[in-house]
Amino acid sequence: MKVLLLSFYFKPDLSAGSFRNTALVESLLRTLPADSEVHVVTTLPNRYAGYSAGAPEEEVAQNLTIKRVRLPAHESGMIDQSRAFLAYSKKVEQFVRNKEYDMVFASSSRLMTAALGAKMARQLEAPLYLDIRDIFVDTIKDVLPRKLAWLMKPLFGAVERWTISRADRLNVVSAGFLPYFESRYPKVSKVVFTNGIDDEFLRVVPEVSQARDSEIVEVVYAGNIGEGQGLHNIIPQLAKKMEGRVKFRLIGGGGRIRQLEDAITKAGCTNVVLEPPVAREELIEIYKNADVLFLHLNDYDAFCKVLPSKLFEYGALGKPIWAGVAGYAANFVKENLDNAEVFSPCADAEAVEAFNRLEIIDKPREQFVTQFSRKAIMDEMAEDIVALRESRK
């Protein structure tokens, strides 16, 4: 069996998509028949402008080939992102020329990688397995200026219909996405394989409870700092209210970093530290030394459906979790994570109340860790990919 896997992000890049698809490839190599091949076409690390990691443009092993596309310099704007995707798309077309595949797998958050996967599957006459990590058409009305969103939504809606309708199997990383896709694409086969906890985090889960007696509580957030996270709409006000009690350590980069910096300065916060992205090994040590782990999504309707991958990392570490989320993510936290408090996005007064309910203690979450092992979830997904191919023979 020969699989073409398309993902804009892959190791050693820093993103949920990279971690997810790297783990899936490892599971595929364990699950596929011995003479199988997996060809990954991805990009050189580009998730954050302030982070670079060395990676070869091509890796070839016995059953695995990884082709990393070098992208033109880009930031977070739509024009830059479009240029980057066009460069990626062109290289994918070149890579698959004169090749045959038994399955095309595409993992996508911003829709276009999924659309490219649909195009390649049609061209190669191969089954298509889509892994959808976000509902782009549902999100653009919130993250783009109103007039631009009004112009772009019909176009992307048509792209979504063309793409999803051609899938032989559609996976969504959040069960909160299912009503959207069920109502629009009832004939497409759907499954739910969520994100999960990677082995790096499983190796450092706490074995016993341990109280922390920090005079100033260190609250850590690490990840993208963009419109979706909305940190610029919560951190300045919240940090000001928590002066003398909490120090915020924010690690990452993204399209709203300057806006966040300006808002912190304007609020006169003295208890917020901004740091650039770091490699995962260093990040785990930072997490281990934190008192509380922080998560926030902006106050948009589309984000009521998502399930942030960061919750799995946070949950494994046994730390108190302070989460500004709504909808499906809020229910997931309440049902699956103890010593985790939720507040409404962008509601700083409610956030203070939630913080006051937390116990500043590290405490094992054995059931959560067992249920959401990334390896186990990706092994099941790999088996589903093989089963889909067998059913199409």
Buried (B, 14 or more C-beta within 10 A) or exposed (E): BBBBBBBBBBBBBBBBBBBBBBBBBBBBBEBBEEEBBBBBBBBBBBBBBEBEEEBEEEEEEEBBBBBBBEBEEBEBEEEBBEBBBEBBBEBBBEBBEEEEBBBBBBBBBBBBBBBBBBBBBEEBEBBBBBBBBBBBBBBBBBBBEEEEBEEBBEEBBEBBEEBBEBBBBBBBBBEBBBEBBEEBBEEBEBBBBBBBBBEBBBEEBBEEEEEBEEEEBBBBBBBBBBBBBBBBBBBBBBBBBBBEBBBBBBBBBBBBBEBBBEBBEEBEBEBBEBBEBBEBEEBBEBBBEBBBBBBBBBBBEBBBBBBBBBBBBBBBBBBBBBBBBBBBBBBBBEEBBBBBBBBBBBBBEBBBEBBEEBEBBBBBBEEBBEBBBBBBBBBBBBBBBBEBBEEEE
